[in-house]
Amino acid sequence: MHTPATRPAGPADLLARALDATGDLVAGVRDDQWDAPTPCTGWNVRDLVNHVVGGNLAFASLLRGQPPSRPRAADHLGGDPAARTSRRAACCGTRSLSRTCCP
């Protein structure tokens, strides 16, 4: 029998951990690093983070029973990628599982 202190992490807990870890990584990106290349051929740091944020938004839409509302190629980061990513992670974390995530 699992107690609250020892029970295995559920999907919401795992998602929250993944979003927190991603947010921590993105928070460490300096302004001069957004255009740096990544191991993904043809993708810079901004492209990769934008892709992850877009995936999170699509996932949140699907949890609400809606199709993804923005095209895959959309710029989800705007002029302040780190702040936008942090805000998106906060919106699309565990609250998405209760269908109350922001757009």
C-alpha atoms as one frame of an Amber mdcrd trajectory, in Angstrom:
protein
   0.000   0.000   0.000   1.284   3.471  -0.899   1.042   6.353   1.515   0.877
   9.969   0.245   4.619  10.266   0.957   5.543   7.115  -0.984   2.937   6.800
  -3.703   4.257   6.795  -7.261   4.057  10.047  -9.158   0.965  10.343 -11.312
   0.745  11.982 -14.746   0.063  15.448 -13.322   3.105  15.206 -11.035   5.341
  14.017 -13.857   4.109  16.783 -16.150   4.708  19.414 -13.462   8.260  18.121
 -12.936   8.988  18.159 -16.663   7.641  21.702 -17.041   9.603  22.885 -14.007
  12.825  21.368 -15.354  12.226  22.896 -18.786  11.478  26.275 -17.217  14.709
  26.101 -15.218  16.718  25.350 -18.358  15.098  28.134 -20.362  15.548  30.621
 -17.511  19.288  30.061 -17.829  19.400  31.022 -21.516  21.118  34.383 -21.968
  19.866  36.879 -24.542  22.898  36.199 -26.743  22.208  32.426 -26.795  18.746
  32.359 -28.410  20.273  32.258 -31.907  22.880  29.608 -31.010  22.742  26.302
 -32.887  21.482  23.111 -31.234  22.297  19.456 -31.995  19.086  19.487 -34.085
  20.272  20.367 -37.580  18.808  23.665 -38.765  17.325  24.577 -35.367  18.610
  27.269 -33.038  17.766  27.512 -29.324  14.761  29.756 -29.991  13.378  27.364
 -32.635  13.691  24.419 -30.264  12.076  26.183 -27.289   9.302  27.509 -29.557
   8.645  23.932 -30.698   8.410  22.687 -27.091   6.055  25.523 -26.113   3.908
  24.853 -29.180   3.708  21.187 -28.206   2.649  22.121 -24.678  -0.072  24.393
 -26.038  -1.311  21.695 -28.409  -1.373  19.192 -25.546  -3.339  21.594 -23.346
  -5.863  22.189 -26.161  -6.350  18.457 -26.614  -6.933  18.033 -22.877  -9.699
  20.627 -23.159 -11.224  18.587 -25.984 -10.282  21.194 -28.601  -8.005  21.025
 -31.609  -4.734  22.954 -31.344  -5.600  26.563 -32.068  -2.305  27.874 -33.455
  -0.401  26.651 -36.483   2.726  24.615 -35.836   4.922  27.292 -37.377   3.544
  30.071 -35.124   5.874  32.153 -32.976   4.783  31.200 -29.459   7.604  33.098
 -27.733   7.206  36.736 -28.777   9.818  39.317 -27.834  10.737  37.861 -24.420
  11.142  34.099 -24.888  12.192  33.277 -21.314   9.260  35.138 -19.739   6.813
  33.773 -22.289   8.038  30.228 -21.737   7.740  30.598 -17.977   4.203  31.982
 -18.288   3.187  29.209 -20.698   4.636  26.539 -18.427   2.716  27.958 -15.471
  -0.514  28.005 -17.485  -0.089  24.646 -19.116   1.119  22.647 -16.137  -1.000
  20.524 -13.897  -4.016  22.798 -14.257  -4.318  21.565 -17.842  -5.305  18.203
 -16.505  -8.380  19.806 -14.977  -9.086  21.605 -18.267  -8.514  25.109 -16.885
  -5.331  25.977 -18.787  -4.958  29.333 -20.465  -4.939  29.511 -24.287
